[in-house]
Amino acid sequence: MPPIRVTDESRGVAWTLDLDRNDLLPGQLAKARVHIEVQRDVEARGLVAALIATEHWQFRRRQGSGKNARTVTVTEHDELRRVPVMLLGPTTLRKGEVRDFDFELPVLPLGPASLNATVSGLAWELEVKLDVPNGMDSAIVTPIRVLQPTALLRAGVVRVGQFALFGSAESATEGARGTLELDPVPLCVGQPFTGRLTIETDKPQKLQEIRVEIRVKATSTVPNGLEEEITAWAGQVLGKSELPAGTRTIELAGELPSRDLPTIELPHGRTDATVHLILARPWARDPHVVRDVAICSTTEL
């Protein structure tokens, strides 16, 4: 990924922040450089850089009583992590002064990774600020991503479905059984994947289509917490046809979008991913053959 540059002006200081990359790997060092141009005298307790993680989650709450009672959706936020590094101690910066600082920030080994969902999510940002006593701090802030590596999922740090890390898994529904092979496992956001579907039916089936969907369920795990199901990818693997009784093998390929939807556990939420093989039938309920899957956001680790 190319380097990132962010500029801003805040309370008498012009800031330029350069990052080697804004998608960070757990357990690695994030390298950056900050350039400041002071437009007025500033007394500061120090110059501090920090990686900050903020979790959010949603739940239902009953408000009021009697006829005025109603149920509302509440979104709560909590600063889950703050990893600071002191770049400069107590100092006085004079008007016209220009300073540059190269620095490194440790990314926590277990993240947690960025999650972009509504009912449960986690956002990271990098903040560099002049800590001003008895006054408003001058700062530059930019959003960043912390990635969910394959290694953390395979190490069992995050709970995943029983067959989520198997290259091949079987499932069954009314009148049909399916084996779905995926490569790679786990799947990775923003990356291509291939698969092979072997489906066995007890009798001929008249179908509108066979569709495969990769779904991510985000759950707020607090009392009265909300859930949402996100279709991360969908593709038709067979059009309108009559599927004869017996066994048939179908190849498929696709690419997950770059949205941060990794398999993750947070203090107030989690995600789970599944693959749905949908036999779309005319004027009848569509059977689903479902298997677990896990999703990472980088294969670098």
Order of alpha helices (4+ residues) and beta strands (2+ residues): beta-beta-beta-beta-beta-beta-beta-beta-beta-beta-beta-alpha-beta-beta-beta-beta-beta-beta-beta-beta-beta-beta-beta-beta-beta
